[in-house]
Amino acid sequence: MIFSRANKTRNLIAGRCESDSMTRFRLKYAPWYRSIEAQRGTHIRVDGRDMIMLSSNDYLGLSFHPRVIEAGKRALDVWGTSPTGARSSNGSRGYHEELESALAEFLGMEACHVSSAGYLSCLSGVAAFATKGDCVIADKNVHSCLWDGIRLSMASVERFSHNSPEDLRTVLQAVPRETAKLLVFEGVYSMEGHIARVPEFIELAAESGCFVVVDDAHGFGVLGRGGRGTVDHFNATGGVDLIVGSLSKSLASTGGFVAGSRASIEYLRTHSKQTIFSAALSPAPAAIALEALRVLQEEPVHHERLWANTRRYTDLLKSLKLDTWESETPAVPIVLGSKEHAYRFWTHLLEKGVFTVMSIAPAVPVGKDLVRTAISAMHTDEDFERIAEAMTYAARRL
């Protein structure tokens, strides 16, 4: 039978898709979803042109490390391509447990659970632990995955000003003491490059009886002893309940993790729908993350080079008087203040063969429209020469 929409009631949702102004904007200016045709290290090809990648989250540059690549290949030979099921049913494998044990030990936590996406792990780190009648207190700039976790939890929510212990104290004082509370913030804020004020936050949380969740996707591998993360950077591991994050950044893979006490991880496995009903992490990504974790510990040169490159890059941007939003990490925004300025700056960088990402309101606060850049340990002297030329060219045209 052939169906026709003629003389049918108007499909409002289909009409919404066809007339959406933001989609028209995206398709017209093409700032996102740009396809990379080839890559080797920091060098990529886009629209047939060779470019320098300056927005990757591959902070340690391990995505092309020979040991890491070989580990992924071996896992395919041993385990096949997929566990073909959820961990709660037929999808649990020994390689999951090996990776979880290594991550927990590295982070100084009792236990860990890995999943097939960092978004899922971070979302479940909130949604599985807060419930209706509880109150989640969140830094207003936390990632979308955490906001989704808050919504799914059905808990009430209170926001506090970005990275402000003073405002957090005010918010906590307004929440009834008998209410169960969950505090969530990021270790490193990926758009701003800011490091969370962890000691003050966990002190206030302890005074108020908060369950503390830290999303350290952008701090893991970057801060702390040997890359153990933001919480370790402040020697504050005992003050947090969960560390959640991604395997797709410093560990050069895909997937995510939740690390905490054994009781909290088993509670997650019992109650988190994202955990119970999601397909388990596949063999190759797990093996890649595990080998990258070993390389991180055995070859500190990558961590050292990351920070040397970061200092070199931020010095360049300061010399050009570009606004980096006081970034303290390899995630370095260039704040332009309006979407028009951000778009022009982004296109000027593309002209000179430097690939970055444009972020505009509401993804960032109004007036903070920016071009997001990120430094890797893989960036070379030759890369920096091209980056400096491109930044100078774009800055002069502001």
C-alpha positions as CSV (number, residue, x, y, z in Angstrom):
1,M,0.0,0.0,0.0
2,I,1.3,3.5,-0.9
3,F,0.6,6.2,1.7
4,S,0.1,9.9,0.9
5,R,-0.1,12.9,3.2
6,A,-2.5,14.6,0.9
7,N,-5.8,15.6,2.7
8,K,-4.4,14.5,6.0
9,T,-4.3,16.5,9.2
10,R,-1.2,18.7,9.3
11,N,1.8,17.1,11.0
12,L,2.9,19.8,13.4
13,I,6.2,18.2,14.4
14,A,7.3,17.5,10.9
15,G,6.5,21.2,10.1
16,R,8.6,22.3,13.1
17,C,11.5,20.3,11.7
18,E,11.2,21.9,8.3
19,S,10.9,25.5,9.5
20,D,13.3,25.5,12.5
21,S,15.4,28.8,12.4
22,M,18.4,27.4,14.3
23,T,18.7,24.5,11.9
24,R,18.5,26.9,8.9
25,F,21.2,29.0,10.6
26,R,23.4,26.0,11.1
27,L,23.1,24.8,7.6
28,K,23.7,28.2,6.1
29,Y,26.9,29.1,8.0
30,A,28.1,25.5,8.7
31,P,30.0,26.1,11.9
32,W,29.3,22.6,13.3
33,Y,29.2,19.0,12.0
34,R,32.1,19.7,9.7
35,S,33.4,16.4,8.4
36,I,37.1,15.6,8.8
37,E,38.2,13.6,5.8
38,A,41.6,12.3,7.3
39,Q,43.7,12.8,10.4
40,R,47.2,12.0,11.6
41,G,48.0,13.4,14.9
42,T,47.2,17.1,15.0
43,H,47.1,17.3,11.2
44,I,43.6,16.9,9.6
45,R,42.1,17.4,6.1
46,V,38.8,19.3,5.8
47,D,37.2,20.1,2.4
48,G,40.4,18.9,0.7
49,R,42.6,21.3,2.8
50,D,45.3,20.4,5.3
51,M,44.7,22.0,8.7
52,I,45.9,22.0,12.3
53,M,43.5,20.6,14.8
54,L,43.1,23.1,17.7
55,S,39.9,21.9,19.4
56,S,40.4,18.2,20.1
57,N,40.0,16.9,23.7
58,D,43.0,14.5,23.1
59,Y,44.9,16.4,25.7
60,L,47.8,13.8,26.1
61,G,47.9,13.0,22.4
62,L,47.5,9.3,23.0
63,S,45.0,8.6,20.2
64,F,47.9,7.8,17.8
65,H,50.3,6.2,20.4
66,P,51.5,2.9,19.0
67,R,50.8,0.9,22.2
68,V,47.3,2.3,22.4
69,I,46.4,1.5,18.8
70,E,47.8,-2.0,19.2
71,A,45.8,-2.6,22.3
72,G,42.6,-1.9,20.4
73,K,43.6,-4.3,17.6
74,R,44.3,-7.1,20.1
75,A,41.0,-6.6,21.9
76,L,39.1,-7.2,18.6
77,D,41.0,-10.5,18.0
78,V,40.3,-11.7,21.6
79,W,36.8,-10.4,22.2
80,G,35.2,-9.7,18.8
81,T,33.6,-6.4,18.1
82,S,30.8,-6.0,20.7
83,P,29.4,-7.5,23.9
84,T,26.0,-7.2,22.2
85,G,24.1,-6.5,25.4
86,A,23.8,-4.6,28.7
87,R,26.1,-5.3,31.6
88,S,23.0,-6.3,33.7
89,S,22.2,-9.2,31.3
90,N,24.6,-10.8,28.9
91,G,27.1,-7.9,28.3
92,S,29.5,-8.1,31.3
93,R,33.1,-9.1,30.4
94,G,36.4,-9.5,32.1
95,Y,37.8,-6.5,30.3
96,H,35.2,-4.3,31.9
97,E,36.3,-5.4,35.4
98,E,40.0,-5.0,34.5
99,L,39.4,-1.4,33.4
100,E,37.2,-0.6,36.3
101,S,39.7,-1.9,38.8
102,A,42.5,0.1,37.2
103,L,40.5,3.3,37.2
104,A,39.4,2.9,40.8
105,E,42.9,2.4,42.0
106,F,44.3,5.3,39.9
107,L,41.6,7.6,41.3
108,G,41.9,6.4,44.9
109,M,38.3,5.2,45.0
110,E,37.0,1.8,46.1
111,A,35.1,0.9,42.9
112,C,34.2,2.0,39.4
113,H,31.6,1.4,36.7
114,V,32.3,2.0,33.0
115,S,29.7,2.7,30.3
116,S,29.6,3.2,26.6
117,A,29.4,7.0,26.7
118,G,30.7,9.7,29.0
119,Y,27.4,11.5,28.7
120,L,25.6,8.4,30.1
121,S,28.1,8.1,33.0
122,C,27.9,11.7,34.0
123,L,24.1,11.7,33.7
124,S,23.7,8.6,35.8
125,G,26.0,10.0,38.4
126,V,23.2,12.4,39.3
127,A,20.0,10.7,38.2
128,A,20.7,7.4,40.0
129,F,21.4,9.1,43.4
130,A,19.0,12.0,43.7
131,T,15.3,11.4,43.8
132,K,12.0,13.2,44.3
133,G,12.1,15.2,47.5
134,D,15.8,15.7,47.4
135,C,17.6,18.8,46.3
136,V,20.4,19.0,43.8
137,I,22.7,22.1,44.1
138,A,24.5,22.7,40.9
139,D,27.0,25.2,39.5
140,K,25.0,27.1,36.9
141,N,27.7,26.3,34.2
142,V,27.7,22.5,34.5
143,H,27.5,20.4,31.4
144,S,24.3,19.5,29.6
145,C,24.7,15.8,30.7
146,L,24.5,16.9,34.3
147,W,21.4,19.0,33.7
148,D,19.7,16.0,32.1
149,G,20.6,13.9,35.1
150,I,19.0,16.5,37.4
151,R,15.8,16.5,35.3
152,L,15.6,12.7,35.3
153,S,16.1,12.5,39.0
154,M,12.9,14.6,39.7
155,A,14.7,16.3,42.6
156,S,14.3,20.0,43.1
157,V,17.3,22.1,41.9
158,E,19.1,25.1,43.1
159,R,21.8,26.9,41.1
160,F,24.7,28.8,42.4
161,S,26.9,31.3,40.6
162,H,29.7,29.8,38.6
163,N,32.6,28.7,40.8
164,S,31.5,30.8,43.7
165,P,31.8,29.3,47.2
166,E,30.2,32.4,48.6
167,D,27.0,32.0,46.6
168,L,27.0,28.2,47.3
169,R,27.0,29.0,51.0
170,T,24.0,31.3,50.5
171,V,22.1,28.6,48.5
172,L,22.9,25.9,51.1
173,Q,21.6,28.0,53.9
174,A,18.2,28.3,52.1
175,V,17.8,24.5,51.8
176,P,16.2,22.9,54.8
177,R,18.8,20.9,56.8
178,E,16.7,17.8,56.8
179,T,16.5,17.7,53.0
180,A,18.8,15.2,51.3
181,K,21.2,17.2,49.2
182,L,23.5,16.4,46.2
183,L,26.1,18.9,45.2
184,V,27.4,18.7,41.6
185,F,30.1,20.7,39.9
186,E,32.9,20.2,37.3
187,G,36.5,19.8,38.2
188,V,37.5,21.6,35.0
189,Y,34.9,23.6,33.1
190,S,35.4,22.7,29.5
191,M,34.1,26.0,28.0
192,E,35.8,28.3,30.4
193,G,39.0,26.4,31.3
194,H,38.4,27.2,35.0
195,I,39.5,24.9,37.8
196,A,36.8,24.3,40.4
197,R,37.3,25.7,43.9
198,V,37.2,22.2,45.2
199,P,38.4,22.7,48.9
200,E,35.8,25.4,49.6
201,F,33.1,23.4,47.9
202,I,33.7,20.2,49.8
203,E,34.0,22.0,53.1
204,L,30.6,23.6,52.6
205,A,29.2,20.3,51.5
206,A,30.5,18.5,54.6
207,E,28.9,21.2,56.8
208,S,25.5,20.7,55.0
209,G,25.6,16.9,54.7
210,C,25.8,16.9,50.8
211,F,26.5,13.9,48.6
212,V,29.3,15.3,46.3
213,V,29.6,14.5,42.6
214,V,32.5,15.9,40.6
215,D,32.4,15.7,36.8
216,D,36.1,15.5,36.0
217,A,36.0,14.7,32.3
218,H,38.4,17.6,31.5
219,G,40.5,17.3,34.6
220,F,41.3,13.6,34.4
221,G,44.8,13.1,32.9
222,V,45.4,16.9,33.0
223,L,45.6,17.9,36.7
224,G,46.7,16.1,39.9
225,R,49.6,13.7,40.6
226,G,50.4,12.0,37.3
227,G,47.0,13.2,35.9
228,R,44.8,11.8,38.7
229,G,42.5,14.7,38.3
230,T,41.2,17.9,39.9
231,V,40.2,16.3,43.2
232,D,43.7,14.8,43.6
233,H,45.2,18.2,42.6
234,F,43.7,19.6,45.8
235,N,44.5,16.4,47.8
236,A,40.7,16.2,48.5
237,T,39.8,12.6,47.3
238,G,38.3,11.8,50.7
239,G,35.9,14.7,50.5
240,V,33.9,13.6,47.4
241,D,31.4,10.7,46.9
242,L,31.6,10.3,43.2
243,I,34.0,11.2,40.4
244,V,32.4,10.9,37.0
245,G,34.0,11.4,33.6
246,S,34.8,10.4,30.1
247,L,37.3,8.0,28.5
248,S,37.2,10.1,25.3
249,K,39.6,12.8,26.3
250,S,42.9,12.1,28.0
251,L,42.4,8.3,27.6
252,A,41.9,8.7,23.8
253,S,38.9,6.3,23.6
254,T,35.1,6.5,24.0
255,G,33.0,5.7,27.0
256,G,32.6,7.0,30.5
257,F,33.1,6.1,34.2
258,V,31.6,6.6,37.6
259,A,34.0,6.0,40.5
260,G,33.1,6.0,44.2
261,S,32.6,3.8,47.2
262,R,31.7,0.1,46.6
263,A,28.3,0.7,48.1
264,S,27.6,3.7,45.8
265,I,28.7,1.8,42.6
266,E,26.6,-1.2,43.5
267,Y,23.6,1.1,44.2
268,L,24.2,2.6,40.7
269,R,24.1,-0.9,39.1
270,T,20.9,-1.6,40.9
271,H,19.0,1.7,40.2
272,S,20.4,3.5,37.2
273,K,18.3,2.9,34.1
274,Q,21.1,4.3,32.0
275,T,23.3,1.5,33.4
276,I,20.8,-1.3,33.4
277,F,19.4,-0.7,29.9
278,S,22.5,0.5,27.9
279,A,24.7,-1.8,25.8
280,A,28.0,-2.4,27.5
281,L,31.3,-0.8,26.5
282,S,32.8,-2.6,23.5
283,P,36.1,-4.4,23.7
284,A,38.3,-2.1,21.6
285,P,37.4,1.2,23.4
286,A,37.9,-0.5,26.8
287,A,41.3,-1.9,25.8
288,I,42.3,1.5,24.4
289,A,41.4,3.3,27.6
290,L,43.2,0.8,29.8
291,E,46.4,1.0,27.7
292,A,46.2,4.8,27.6
293,L,45.9,4.8,31.4
294,R,49.1,2.6,31.6
295,V,50.9,4.9,29.2
296,L,49.8,7.9,31.3
297,Q,51.5,6.3,34.3
298,E,54.6,4.9,32.6
299,E,55.4,7.8,30.3
300,P,55.0,11.1,32.2
301,V,56.5,13.0,29.2
302,H,53.1,13.3,27.7
303,H,51.7,15.1,30.7
304,E,54.8,17.3,30.9
305,R,54.6,18.3,27.2
306,L,50.9,19.1,27.5
307,W,51.6,21.7,30.2
308,A,54.6,23.1,28.3
309,N,52.5,23.5,25.2
310,T,49.6,25.1,27.2
311,R,52.0,27.7,28.7
312,R,53.4,28.5,25.3
313,Y,49.9,28.8,23.8
314,T,48.4,31.0,26.5
315,D,51.5,33.3,26.3
316,L,50.8,33.7,22.6
317,L,47.1,34.6,23.2
318,K,48.0,37.1,25.9
319,S,50.5,38.8,23.6
320,L,47.7,39.3,21.1
321,K,45.5,40.7,23.9
322,L,42.8,38.0,23.3
323,D,40.3,37.3,26.1
324,T,40.8,33.7,27.4
325,W,38.3,34.0,30.2
326,E,41.1,33.5,32.7
327,S,41.5,29.8,31.6
328,E,43.8,27.8,33.8
329,T,44.0,24.7,31.8
330,P,44.6,23.3,28.2
331,A,40.9,24.0,27.4
332,V,41.3,27.7,26.3
333,P,38.3,29.8,25.1
334,I,38.8,32.9,23.1
335,V,35.9,35.1,24.1
336,L,34.7,37.4,21.3
337,G,31.5,38.7,22.9
338,S,29.0,38.3,20.1
339,K,28.1,35.5,17.7
340,E,29.0,37.8,14.7
341,H,32.5,38.4,16.1
342,A,32.9,34.7,17.0
343,Y,31.9,33.6,13.5
344,R,34.3,36.0,11.8
345,F,37.2,35.0,14.1
346,W,36.5,31.3,13.5
347,T,36.3,31.8,9.7
348,H,39.6,33.7,9.7
349,L,41.3,30.8,11.5
350,L,39.9,28.4,8.9
351,E,41.3,30.6,6.2
352,K,44.7,30.1,7.7
353,G,44.3,26.4,8.2
354,V,43.5,26.2,11.9
355,F,40.4,24.2,12.9
356,T,38.5,25.3,16.0
357,V,34.9,25.2,17.3
358,M,32.6,28.1,17.7
359,S,30.3,28.3,20.8
360,I,27.5,30.8,21.0
361,A,24.7,31.6,23.4
362,P,22.8,29.7,24.8
363,A,25.6,27.1,24.9
364,V,27.6,29.8,26.7
365,P,26.3,32.8,28.7
366,V,25.1,35.8,26.7
367,G,28.0,38.1,25.8
368,K,30.5,35.2,26.2
369,D,30.2,33.9,22.6
370,L,33.6,32.3,21.9
371,V,35.9,30.2,19.9
372,R,36.9,27.1,21.9
373,T,40.4,25.9,21.5
374,A,42.3,23.1,23.2
375,I,46.0,22.2,23.4
376,S,47.4,18.7,23.0
377,A,50.7,17.2,24.0
378,M,51.0,16.3,20.2
379,H,51.3,20.0,19.0
380,T,54.7,20.5,17.6
381,D,56.9,23.6,17.0
382,E,55.8,23.6,13.4
383,D,52.1,23.5,14.5
384,F,52.7,26.5,16.8
385,E,54.2,28.5,14.0
386,R,51.0,28.0,11.9
387,I,48.8,28.6,15.0
388,A,50.6,31.9,15.8
389,E,50.3,33.1,12.2
390,A,46.5,32.3,12.1
391,M,45.8,33.9,15.5
392,T,47.7,37.0,14.6
393,Y,45.8,37.2,11.3
394,A,42.4,36.7,13.0
395,A,43.1,39.1,15.9
396,R,44.1,41.9,13.5
397,R,40.7,41.6,11.8
398,L,38.6,41.9,14.9
